[in-house]
Amino acid sequence: MLTAGTLLQNRYEIVQLIGRGGMGAVYEARDQRLGNRVALKQTLVLEESLRRAFEREARILAALHHPILPGVSDHFVEGEGQYLVMRYIPGADLAGLMKEQGSGFPVAQVLGWAEQLLDGLEYMHSQELPVIHRDIKPQNLKVTGRGAIILLDFGLAKGGHSESGQGTGMAYSIFGYTPHYAPLEQIHGSGTDPRSDLYALGATLYHLLTGVEPPDALARATAVLGSQPDPLRPAHEVNPLIPPDVSKLLIRAMAPSPLQRYDSATAMQEALRASIAPASSKPTRVLSEKPDDLPTATLPGVAAVSEDDTFSLPRPAVTPPGETVHLSSPPSASTATPLPHPEPAATPERRRRSIPFLLPLGAVGLLLLLGMMFVNQVGRRDNNLAVTDNT
């Protein structure tokens, strides 16, 4: 174990121990040349295959550039230790934070992290030689002060141009998996691919959302083979705040068979976005029946609306006293006069029939004047009635 003040490579001064594991430790250090803080990862293992794995981690991270990755700025050997110099991210990892608060995280926050991680995984998996992390879990995730998620510890990763063969990486991964997050194919050593990372991410998100570790893949497989129900409870049953569609997404990501999971990180990302899309952005139907089955009111100035349209009915206009709003249903014989068809307005013949009724009223001049006024009035009323009954 290195003590505070220890200087490595005549450049990196140890500040404090951050964490320690079976194969090494991680320190906060100060780069005296650039004046910034860095994370110094140390491995003390002497086994040659594990030392090569450490070098592979350095080369993989040095070749990748994405916001979710810590980045590597240096790699060196000094004394009996081998070191990686990486970006320093203060604070505890997500597993430590959950332990401190005794629960998971807000749903919106976790889904925001999921979006970032899926984008980063798609970047890693789409390399010329895909890079598979193989150890995604809350202990390997940290959040920056600006809310960005960082994926750490590529010690089990395989792929990239630094991969000299699958033999060493495969053997190492069998003994390095974390049971609650590793897929069945990784536990059995039958070969991993990008869908293995999607299983681990699904298990990680499940834990972050519910505060409960998911059952490991081996226990789930044993239960199913024994004709017992899958012990994995849907996430929304554990935490009712989780949307059911998100719960379905996690179930699919954690399917025992890789063939049942999402084909890629992009496919899972698209499913995630669809599962949390606001209801207003999804197609809705206002009418549950065909328009022909419903009574309708046709009002002046309201255009026809098709069955597939989504709309809001306008507020009804205030009807002045004495006026009647005519519906599109046929008027009764007692309240309306049948209109000639196809002409919607009164005809000259109809107007002429109105004139004889005025002859007994008096002098010819007055008769003509009153007759013209009466005819005009009747014409306007009939026109209004025709318009009203045909709209």
C-alpha contacts under 8 A as a table, 3 or more apart, distances in Angstrom:
res1	aa1	res2	aa2	distance
1	M	25	A	7.87
2	L	6	T	6.65
2	L	14	I	7.37
2	L	17	L	7.92
3	T	6	T	5.88
3	T	14	I	6.86
3	T	15	V	7.97
3	T	16	Q	7.31
4	A	13	E	7.63
4	A	14	I	5.02
4	A	15	V	4.96
4	A	16	Q	5.67
5	G	13	E	5.64
5	G	14	I	5.21
5	G	15	V	6.33
6	T	13	E	5.58
6	T	14	I	5.28
7	L	10	N	5.78
7	L	11	R	6.43
7	L	12	Y	5.46
7	L	13	E	4.44
7	L	14	I	6.43
8	L	11	R	5.86
8	L	12	Y	5.07
8	L	13	E	6.45
8	L	78	E	7.58
9	Q	12	Y	6.47
9	Q	78	E	7.63
11	R	31	D	5.86
11	R	32	Q	5.37
11	R	33	R	6.26
12	Y	29	A	6.02
12	Y	30	R	5.54
12	Y	31	D	4.82
12	Y	32	Q	6.21
13	E	29	A	5.27
13	E	30	R	5.11
13	E	31	D	6.62
13	E	32	Q	7.10
14	I	27	Y	6.75
14	I	28	E	6.27
14	I	29	A	4.35
14	I	30	R	6.55
15	V	27	Y	7.20
15	V	28	E	5.41
15	V	29	A	4.96
15	V	30	R	6.82
16	Q	27	Y	5.74
16	Q	28	E	5.37
16	Q	29	A	7.12
17	L	20	R	7.73
17	L	25	A	7.55
17	L	26	V	6.33
17	L	27	Y	4.46
17	L	28	E	6.28
18	I	25	A	7.63
18	I	26	V	5.48
18	I	27	Y	5.01
18	I	28	E	6.30
19	G	25	A	5.69
19	G	26	V	5.27
19	G	27	Y	7.03
20	R	24	G	6.08
20	R	25	A	4.14
20	R	26	V	6.31
21	G	24	G	5.43
21	G	25	A	5.88
23	M	43	T	5.69
23	M	44	L	6.08
23	M	45	V	5.85
24	G	41	K	7.57
24	G	42	Q	5.32
24	G	43	T	4.23
24	G	44	L	5.53
24	G	45	V	7.47
25	A	41	K	6.01
25	A	42	Q	5.25
25	A	43	T	6.69
26	V	39	A	6.74
26	V	40	L	5.56
26	V	41	K	4.39
26	V	42	Q	6.03
27	Y	39	A	5.73
27	Y	40	L	5.03
27	Y	41	K	6.44
27	Y	42	Q	7.98
28	E	37	R	6.99
28	E	38	V	6.05
28	E	39	A	4.93
28	E	40	L	6.21
28	E	88	Y	7.18
29	A	37	R	5.74
29	A	38	V	5.32
29	A	39	A	6.05
29	A	40	L	6.40
30	R	35	G	6.62
30	R	36	N	5.88
30	R	37	R	4.54
30	R	38	V	6.01
31	D	34	L	5.61
31	D	35	G	5.29
31	D	36	N	5.46
31	D	37	R	6.05
31	D	38	V	6.68
32	Q	35	G	5.01
32	Q	36	N	7.44
37	R	87	R	7.82
37	R	88	Y	6.18
38	V	85	V	6.54
38	V	86	M	5.85
38	V	87	R	5.26
38	V	88	Y	4.48
39	A	85	V	5.85
39	A	86	M	5.08
39	A	87	R	5.76
39	A	88	Y	4.59
39	A	89	I	7.65
40	L	83	Y	6.54
40	L	84	L	5.70
40	L	85	V	4.82
40	L	86	M	6.38
41	K	83	Y	5.44
41	K	84	L	5.00
41	K	85	V	6.52
41	K	86	M	7.72
42	Q	81	G	6.34
42	Q	82	Q	5.69
42	Q	83	Y	4.61
42	Q	84	L	6.65
43	T	51	R	7.99
43	T	54	F	7.67
43	T	81	G	5.74
43	T	82	Q	5.40
43	T	83	Y	6.59
44	L	80	E	6.44
44	L	81	G	5.00
44	L	82	Q	6.77
45	V	50	L	6.85
45	V	51	R	6.75
45	V	81	G	7.93
46	L	50	L	7.54
46	L	51	R	6.83
47	E	50	L	5.53
47	E	51	R	6.32
48	E	51	R	5.06
48	E	52	R	6.22
49	S	52	R	5.14
49	S	53	A	6.28
49	S	168	T	6.57
50	L	53	A	4.84
50	L	54	F	6.31
50	L	172	Y	7.72
51	R	54	F	5.09
51	R	55	E	6.44
51	R	82	Q	7.97
52	R	55	E	5.04
52	R	56	R	6.10
53	A	56	R	4.92
53	A	57	E	6.25
53	A	155	G	6.54
53	A	156	L	7.68
53	A	168	T	7.98
53	A	169	G	7.31
54	F	57	E	5.12
54	F	58	A	6.51
54	F	82	Q	7.98
54	F	155	G	6.27
55	E	58	A	5.11
55	E	59	R	6.38
56	R	59	R	5.14
56	R	60	I	6.06
56	R	162	S	5.91
56	R	163	E	7.02
57	E	60	I	5.19
57	E	61	L	6.18
57	E	154	F	5.53
57	E	155	G	5.65
57	E	157	A	7.01
58	A	61	L	5.43
58	A	62	A	6.08
58	A	72	V	6.67
58	A	75	H	6.68
58	A	84	L	6.63
59	R	62	A	5.06
59	R	63	A	6.25
59	R	162	S	6.20
60	I	63	A	5.34
60	I	64	L	6.47
60	I	131	V	7.93
60	I	159	G	7.97
60	I	160	G	6.10
60	I	161	H	7.56
60	I	162	S	6.53
61	L	64	L	5.25
61	L	65	H	7.76
61	L	69	L	7.61
61	L	70	P	7.80
61	L	71	G	5.69
61	L	72	V	5.83
61	L	154	F	7.75
62	A	65	H	7.78
62	A	71	G	6.24
62	A	72	V	5.22
62	A	73	S	7.19
64	L	69	L	7.73
64	L	71	G	7.44
64	L	124	M	7.68
65	H	69	L	6.86
65	H	71	G	6.97
66	H	69	L	5.51
66	H	120	G	6.50
66	H	123	Y	7.66
67	P	70	P	7.73
67	P	120	G	7.48
67	P	148	A	7.87
67	P	150	I	7.42
68	I	116	Q	7.09
68	I	117	L	6.72
68	I	120	G	6.03
68	I	148	A	7.35
68	I	149	I	5.85
68	I	150	I	4.41
68	I	151	L	5.69
69	L	120	G	7.87
69	L	150	I	5.68
69	L	151	L	5.61
69	L	152	L	6.99
70	P	86	M	6.25
70	P	87	R	5.43
70	P	88	Y	7.94
70	P	150	I	6.44
70	P	151	L	7.01
70	P	152	L	6.64
71	G	86	M	5.75
71	G	87	R	6.19
72	V	75	H	7.76
72	V	84	L	6.91
72	V	85	V	5.76
72	V	86	M	4.56
72	V	87	R	6.99
73	S	84	L	7.88
73	S	85	V	5.62
73	S	86	M	5.88
73	S	87	R	7.89
74	D	84	L	5.99
74	D	85	V	4.97
74	D	86	M	7.38
75	H	82	Q	7.70
75	H	83	Y	5.67
75	H	84	L	4.71
75	H	85	V	6.22
76	F	82	Q	6.02
76	F	83	Y	5.44
76	F	84	L	6.89
77	V	80	E	7.52
77	V	81	G	5.93
77	V	82	Q	4.39
77	V	83	Y	6.12
78	E	81	G	5.56
78	E	82	Q	6.35
78	E	83	Y	7.84
89	I	142	K	7.30
89	I	143	V	7.65
89	I	144	T	6.33
90	P	144	T	7.40
91	G	142	K	7.62
91	G	143	V	7.99
92	A	95	A	7.90
92	A	96	G	5.64
92	A	97	L	6.19
92	A	142	K	6.85
93	D	96	G	5.34
93	D	97	L	6.34
93	D	138	P	6.89
93	D	139	Q	5.61
93	D	140	N	6.72
93	D	141	L	5.57
93	D	142	K	4.59
93	D	143	V	7.43
94	L	97	L	4.95
94	L	98	M	6.11
94	L	138	P	5.07
94	L	139	Q	6.05
94	L	140	N	7.74
94	L	141	L	5.81
94	L	142	K	5.89
94	L	143	V	7.75
95	A	98	M	5.22
95	A	99	K	6.29
95	A	138	P	4.83
95	A	139	Q	4.99
96	G	99	K	5.08
96	G	100	E	6.25
96	G	139	Q	7.31
97	L	100	E	5.04
97	L	101	Q	6.25
98	M	101	Q	5.27
98	M	102	G	5.60
98	M	103	S	5.55
98	M	104	G	5.84
98	M	105	F	7.63
98	M	208	L	7.80
98	M	211	G	7.18
99	K	102	G	5.13
99	K	103	S	7.23
101	Q	104	G	7.90
102	G	211	G	7.65
103	S	210	T	7.43
103	S	211	G	4.82
104	G	207	H	7.06
104	G	208	L	4.92
104	G	209	L	5.28
104	G	210	T	5.46
104	G	211	G	3.99
104	G	212	V	7.77
105	F	109	Q	6.86
105	F	110	V	6.47
105	F	208	L	5.87
105	F	209	L	5.78
105	F	210	T	7.84
105	F	211	G	7.59
106	P	109	Q	5.37
106	P	110	V	6.40
106	P	209	L	6.99
107	V	110	V	5.28
107	V	111	L	6.17
107	V	209	L	6.07
107	V	241	L	7.25
107	V	242	I	6.46
108	A	111	L	5.22
108	A	112	G	6.19
109	Q	112	G	5.13
109	Q	113	W	6.46
110	V	113	W	5.05
110	V	114	A	6.18
110	V	205	L	7.05
110	V	208	L	6.82
110	V	209	L	6.65
111	L	114	A	4.82
111	L	115	E	6.27
112	G	115	E	5.21
112	G	116	Q	6.61
113	W	116	Q	5.18
113	W	117	L	6.15
113	W	148	A	7.43
113	W	149	I	6.00
114	A	117	L	5.09
114	A	118	L	6.02
114	A	205	L	7.29
115	E	118	L	5.37
115	E	119	D	6.32
115	E	269	Q	6.48
115	E	272	L	7.79
116	Q	119	D	5.20
116	Q	120	G	6.32
116	Q	148	A	7.83
116	Q	149	I	6.98
117	L	120	G	5.02
117	L	121	L	6.05
117	L	149	I	7.34
117	L	151	L	7.85
118	L	121	L	4.99
118	L	122	E	6.08
118	L	265	A	5.42
118	L	266	T	6.96
118	L	268	M	7.56
118	L	269	Q	6.07
119	D	122	E	5.26
119	D	123	Y	6.41
119	D	265	A	7.21
119	D	266	T	7.28
119	D	269	Q	7.59
120	G	123	Y	5.04
120	G	124	M	6.31
121	L	124	M	4.98
121	L	125	H	5.90
121	L	197	D	7.99
121	L	265	A	6.24
122	E	125	H	5.13
122	E	126	S	5.91
122	E	264	S	7.24
122	E	265	A	5.16
122	E	266	T	6.19
123	Y	126	S	5.38
123	Y	127	Q	6.73
124	M	127	Q	5.73
124	M	130	P	6.09
124	M	131	V	5.16
124	M	132	I	7.04
125	H	129	L	7.92
125	H	130	P	4.45
125	H	131	V	5.41
125	H	132	I	6.52
125	H	194	P	6.16
126	S	129	L	7.67
126	S	130	P	5.71
126	S	131	V	8.00
127	Q	130	P	4.74
127	Q	131	V	6.87
127	Q	160	G	7.34
128	E	160	G	7.52
129	L	159	G	5.73
129	L	160	G	4.86
129	L	161	H	6.49
130	P	159	G	5.44
130	P	160	G	5.94
130	P	194	P	7.86
131	V	157	A	6.79
131	V	158	K	5.76
131	V	159	G	4.41
131	V	160	G	5.38
132	I	157	A	5.46
132	I	158	K	5.47
132	I	159	G	6.34
132	I	193	D	6.72
132	I	194	P	5.95
132	I	197	D	6.70
133	H	136	I	6.75
133	H	154	F	6.03
133	H	156	L	6.46
133	H	157	A	4.30
133	H	158	K	6.77
133	H	197	D	6.59
134	R	156	L	5.91
134	R	157	A	5.73
134	R	158	K	7.85
134	R	173	S	7.64
134	R	177	Y	7.51
134	R	182	A	7.49
134	R	192	T	7.95
134	R	196	S	6.93
134	R	197	D	5.83
134	R	200	A	7.57
135	D	140	N	7.75
135	D	153	D	7.79
135	D	154	F	7.57
135	D	156	L	6.43
135	D	157	A	7.57
135	D	177	Y	6.48
135	D	178	T	7.07
135	D	181	Y	7.75
135	D	182	A	7.25
135	D	197	D	7.74
135	D	200	A	7.23
136	I	140	N	6.39
136	I	141	L	7.89
136	I	151	L	7.68
136	I	181	Y	7.23
136	I	197	D	6.94
136	I	200	A	5.55
136	I	201	L	6.06
136	I	204	T	7.12
137	K	140	N	5.52
137	K	141	L	6.89
137	K	181	Y	6.42
137	K	200	A	6.84
137	K	201	L	7.15
137	K	203	A	7.83
137	K	204	T	5.29
138	P	141	L	5.28
138	P	204	T	6.13
138	P	208	L	7.55
139	Q	142	K	7.99
140	N	151	L	5.96
140	N	152	L	4.92
140	N	153	D	6.24
141	L	149	I	6.77
141	L	150	I	5.63
141	L	151	L	5.00
141	L	152	L	6.04
142	K	149	I	5.86
142	K	150	I	5.26
142	K	151	L	6.91
142	K	152	L	7.69
143	V	146	R	7.82
143	V	147	G	5.70
143	V	148	A	5.48
143	V	149	I	4.57
143	V	150	I	6.03
144	T	147	G	5.28
144	T	148	A	5.26
144	T	149	I	6.53
144	T	150	I	7.48
145	G	148	A	7.48
153	D	156	L	7.76
154	F	157	A	5.00
156	L	169	G	7.23
156	L	172	Y	7.12
156	L	173	S	5.71
156	L	176	G	6.94
157	A	169	G	7.70
158	K	163	E	6.60
158	K	166	Q	7.74
158	K	169	G	6.21
159	G	162	S	7.10
159	G	163	E	5.30
160	G	163	E	5.76
161	H	164	S	7.90
163	E	166	Q	7.34
165	G	168	T	6.88
165	G	169	G	7.41
166	Q	169	G	5.21
166	Q	170	M	5.63
167	G	170	M	5.36
167	G	171	A	6.23
168	T	171	A	5.34
168	T	172	Y	6.12
169	G	172	Y	5.19
169	G	173	S	6.09
170	M	173	S	5.19
170	M	174	I	6.49
170	M	189	G	7.00
170	M	191	G	7.39
171	A	174	I	5.50
171	A	175	F	7.16
171	A	189	G	7.77
172	Y	175	F	5.67
172	Y	176	G	6.22
173	S	176	G	4.88
173	S	177	Y	6.06
173	S	186	Q	7.34
173	S	189	G	7.87
174	I	177	Y	6.19
174	I	186	Q	6.47
174	I	187	I	6.05
174	I	188	H	7.40
174	I	189	G	5.77
177	Y	182	A	6.01
177	Y	186	Q	7.40
177	Y	187	I	7.06
178	T	181	Y	5.77
178	T	182	A	5.71
179	P	182	A	5.43
179	P	187	I	7.76
179	P	216	D	5.35
179	P	217	A	7.25
179	P	218	L	7.98
180	H	203	A	7.30
180	H	213	E	6.73
180	H	214	P	5.97
180	H	215	P	5.84
180	H	216	D	4.14
180	H	217	A	7.01
181	Y	199	Y	7.33
181	Y	200	A	4.79
181	Y	201	L	7.73
181	Y	203	A	5.37
181	Y	204	T	6.58
181	Y	214	P	7.66
181	Y	216	D	6.59
181	Y	217	A	7.77
182	A	186	Q	6.32
182	A	187	I	6.76
182	A	196	S	7.58
182	A	199	Y	7.17
182	A	200	A	5.58
182	A	216	D	7.38
182	A	217	A	7.01
183	P	186	Q	5.51
183	P	187	I	6.54
183	P	196	S	6.03
183	P	199	Y	6.00
183	P	200	A	6.67
183	P	217	A	5.82
183	P	254	M	7.78
183	P	256	P	7.10
184	L	187	I	5.08
184	L	188	H	6.13
184	L	217	A	5.40
184	L	218	L	6.22
184	L	256	P	6.54
184	L	257	S	7.95
185	E	188	H	5.14
185	E	189	G	5.84
185	E	190	S	5.18
185	E	191	G	6.07
185	E	192	T	6.43
185	E	196	S	7.75
186	Q	189	G	4.91
186	Q	190	S	6.46
186	Q	191	G	6.32
186	Q	192	T	5.99
186	Q	196	S	7.53
187	I	190	S	7.96
187	I	218	L	7.72
189	G	192	T	7.88
192	T	195	R	7.63
192	T	196	S	5.74
193	D	196	S	5.49
193	D	197	D	7.45
194	P	197	D	5.41
194	P	198	L	6.79
194	P	264	S	7.04
195	R	198	L	4.91
195	R	199	Y	6.44
195	R	258	P	6.07
195	R	261	R	6.88
195	R	262	Y	7.08
195	R	263	D	6.77
195	R	264	S	6.70
196	S	199	Y	5.23
196	S	200	A	6.49
196	S	258	P	7.20
197	D	200	A	5.06
197	D	201	L	6.04
198	L	201	L	4.99
198	L	202	G	6.01
198	L	253	A	5.96
198	L	254	M	7.60
198	L	261	R	7.82
198	L	262	Y	7.64
198	L	264	S	7.89
198	L	265	A	6.92
199	Y	202	G	5.08
199	Y	203	A	6.22
199	Y	253	A	5.21
199	Y	254	M	4.72
199	Y	255	A	7.34
199	Y	261	R	7.75
200	A	203	A	5.11
200	A	204	T	6.09
200	A	254	M	7.60
201	L	204	T	4.95
201	L	205	L	6.08
201	L	253	A	7.94
202	G	205	L	5.18
202	G	206	Y	6.11
202	G	250	L	5.28
202	G	251	I	7.83
202	G	253	A	5.39
202	G	254	M	5.84
203	A	206	Y	5.05
203	A	207	H	6.37
203	A	213	E	7.93
203	A	214	P	6.28
203	A	250	L	7.47
203	A	254	M	6.58
204	T	207	H	5.20
204	T	208	L	6.24
205	L	208	L	5.00
205	L	209	L	5.98
205	L	250	L	7.76
206	Y	209	L	5.29
206	Y	210	T	6.01
206	Y	211	G	7.83
206	Y	212	V	7.55
206	Y	213	E	7.49
206	Y	214	P	6.86
206	Y	235	A	6.54
206	Y	250	L	6.89
207	H	210	T	5.36
207	H	211	G	5.10
207	H	212	V	5.08
207	H	213	E	5.02
207	H	214	P	6.43
208	L	211	G	5.54
208	L	212	V	7.71
209	L	235	A	7.72
209	L	239	N	7.53
209	L	242	I	7.57
210	T	235	A	6.59
210	T	238	V	6.22
210	T	239	N	5.64
214	P	232	L	6.51
215	P	219	A	6.61
215	P	220	R	6.72
215	P	231	P	6.75
215	P	232	L	6.15
216	D	219	A	5.52
216	D	220	R	6.44
217	A	220	R	5.07
217	A	221	A	6.13
217	A	256	P	6.93
218	L	221	A	5.11
218	L	222	T	6.14
219	A	222	T	5.10
219	A	223	A	6.22
220	R	223	A	5.18
220	R	224	V	6.30
220	R	230	D	5.68
220	R	231	P	6.12
220	R	232	L	7.31
221	A	224	V	5.19
221	A	225	L	6.14
221	A	230	D	7.92
221	A	256	P	7.30
222	T	225	L	5.18
222	T	226	G	6.15
223	A	226	G	5.07
223	A	227	S	6.44
223	A	228	Q	4.91
223	A	229	P	6.46
223	A	230	D	6.24
223	A	231	P	7.40
224	V	227	S	5.10
224	V	228	Q	5.23
224	V	229	P	6.14
224	V	230	D	6.05
225	L	228	Q	7.29
230	D	233	R	7.70
233	R	237	E	6.87
233	R	238	V	7.19
234	P	237	E	5.54
234	P	238	V	6.95
234	P	247	S	5.88
234	P	248	K	7.48
234	P	251	I	7.05
235	A	238	V	5.22
235	A	239	N	6.14
235	A	242	I	6.88
235	A	247	S	5.14
235	A	250	L	7.75
236	H	239	N	4.89
236	H	240	P	4.83
236	H	241	L	6.73
236	H	242	I	4.90
236	H	243	P	6.42
236	H	244	P	5.81
236	H	247	S	5.75
237	E	240	P	5.79
239	N	242	I	5.87
240	P	243	P	7.55
242	I	246	V	6.74
242	I	247	S	6.88
243	P	246	V	5.33
243	P	247	S	6.49
243	P	275	S	7.75
243	P	276	I	7.63
244	P	247	S	4.88
244	P	248	K	6.28
245	D	248	K	5.06
245	D	249	L	6.30
245	D	275	S	5.11
245	D	276	I	7.67
246	V	249	L	4.95
246	V	250	L	6.39
246	V	272	L	6.85
246	V	275	S	5.73
246	V	276	I	7.35
247	S	250	L	5.24
247	S	251	I	6.38
248	K	251	I	5.09
248	K	252	R	6.33
249	L	252	R	5.28
249	L	253	A	6.20
249	L	268	M	7.80
249	L	271	A	7.13
249	L	272	L	7.06
249	L	275	S	7.94
250	L	253	A	5.01
250	L	254	M	6.10
251	I	254	M	5.20
251	I	255	A	6.22
252	R	255	A	5.12
252	R	260	Q	6.78
252	R	261	R	5.38
252	R	262	Y	7.15
253	A	261	R	5.04
253	A	262	Y	6.28
253	A	268	M	7.83
254	M	261	R	6.93
255	A	258	P	6.86
255	A	260	Q	5.82
255	A	261	R	5.73
256	P	260	Q	7.53
257	S	260	Q	5.49
257	S	261	R	7.04
258	P	261	R	5.29
259	L	262	Y	7.88
259	L	263	D	7.82
262	Y	265	A	7.30
262	Y	267	A	6.09
262	Y	268	M	5.77
263	D	267	A	6.40
263	D	268	M	7.81
264	S	267	A	5.22
264	S	268	M	6.45
265	A	268	M	5.09
265	A	269	Q	6.01
266	T	269	Q	4.91
266	T	270	E	6.17
267	A	270	E	5.21
267	A	271	A	6.29
268	M	271	A	5.03
268	M	272	L	6.11
269	Q	272	L	4.98
269	Q	273	R	6.31
270	E	273	R	5.18
270	E	274	A	6.26
271	A	274	A	5.08
271	A	275	S	6.11
272	L	275	S	5.12
272	L	276	I	6.52
273	R	276	I	5.46
273	R	277	A	6.01
274	A	277	A	5.20
277	A	281	S	6.71
277	A	282	K	7.49
278	P	281	S	5.60
278	P	282	K	7.12
279	A	282	K	5.38
280	S	283	P	7.73
284	T	310	T	6.75
285	R	288	S	6.86
285	R	308	D	7.06
285	R	309	D	7.53
285	R	310	T	6.11
286	V	310	T	6.12
286	V	311	F	7.23
287	L	290	K	7.17
287	L	291	P	7.52
287	L	307	E	7.67
289	E	293	D	6.63
289	E	294	L	7.46
290	K	293	D	5.56
290	K	294	L	7.20
290	K	307	E	6.95
291	P	294	L	5.42
291	P	307	E	6.56
292	D	295	P	7.71
296	T	327	L	7.91
296	T	328	S	7.31
297	A	327	L	5.60
297	A	328	S	6.19
298	T	302	V	7.19
298	T	327	L	6.56
298	T	328	S	6.17
298	T	391	T	6.41
299	L	302	V	5.76
299	L	391	T	6.97
300	P	391	T	6.66
305	V	309	D	6.46
306	S	309	D	5.45
319	T	323	E	6.56
319	T	324	T	7.50
319	T	325	V	7.62
320	P	323	E	5.87
326	H	388	T	6.63
326	H	389	D	6.69
327	L	330	P	7.82
327	L	389	D	7.78
328	S	389	D	7.06
328	S	390	N	7.69
328	S	391	T	7.38
331	P	335	T	6.48
331	P	336	A	5.78
332	S	335	T	5.51
332	S	336	A	6.18
333	A	336	A	5.59
333	A	337	T	6.70
333	A	338	P	7.86
339	L	344	P	7.00
339	L	386	A	7.25
340	P	343	E	5.96
340	P	344	P	6.85
340	P	346	A	7.95
341	H	344	P	6.70
343	E	346	A	7.68
344	P	383	N	7.62
344	P	386	A	5.69
344	P	387	V	7.38
344	P	390	N	7.92
345	A	382	D	6.81
345	A	383	N	5.29
345	A	386	A	6.16
346	A	350	R	6.53
346	A	351	R	7.43
346	A	379	G	6.41
346	A	382	D	6.22
346	A	383	N	6.64
347	T	350	R	5.34
347	T	351	R	6.62
348	P	351	R	5.04
348	P	352	R	6.22
349	E	352	R	5.09
349	E	353	R	6.41
350	R	353	R	5.21
350	R	354	S	6.78
351	R	354	S	5.27
351	R	355	I	6.97
351	R	375	V	6.26
351	R	379	G	7.55
352	R	355	I	5.45
352	R	356	P	7.70
353	R	356	P	6.45
354	S	357	F	6.01
354	S	358	L	7.76
354	S	375	V	7.05
355	I	358	L	5.66
355	I	359	L	7.33
355	I	371	G	6.14
355	I	375	V	7.47
356	P	359	L	5.52
357	F	360	P	7.31
358	L	361	L	5.62
358	L	367	L	6.56
358	L	370	L	7.90
358	L	371	G	6.38
359	L	362	G	6.94
359	L	367	L	6.47
361	L	367	L	6.52
362	G	366	L	6.71
362	G	367	L	6.07
363	A	366	L	5.39
363	A	367	L	5.78
364	V	367	L	4.83
364	V	368	L	5.98
365	G	368	L	5.19
365	G	369	L	6.24
366	L	369	L	5.07
366	L	370	L	5.97
367	L	370	L	5.25
367	L	371	G	5.75
368	L	371	G	4.97
368	L	372	M	6.10
369	L	372	M	5.33
369	L	373	M	6.36
370	L	373	M	5.08
370	L	374	F	6.03
371	G	374	F	5.05
371	G	375	V	6.01
372	M	375	V	5.13
372	M	376	N	6.13
373	M	376	N	5.23
373	M	377	Q	6.18
374	F	377	Q	5.07
374	F	378	V	6.12
375	V	378	V	5.15
375	V	379	G	6.03
376	N	379	G	5.07
376	N	380	R	6.22
377	Q	380	R	5.26
377	Q	381	R	6.28
378	V	381	R	5.11
378	V	382	D	6.01
379	G	382	D	5.14
379	G	383	N	5.99
380	R	383	N	5.09
380	R	384	N	6.15
381	R	384	N	5.11
381	R	385	L	6.16
382	D	385	L	5.00
382	D	386	A	6.02
383	N	386	A	5.02
383	N	387	V	6.17
384	N	387	V	5.18
384	N	388	T	6.07
385	L	388	T	5.04
385	L	389	D	6.03
386	A	389	D	5.27
386	A	390	N	6.13
387	V	390	N	5.31
387	V	391	T	6.17
388	T	391	T	5.67
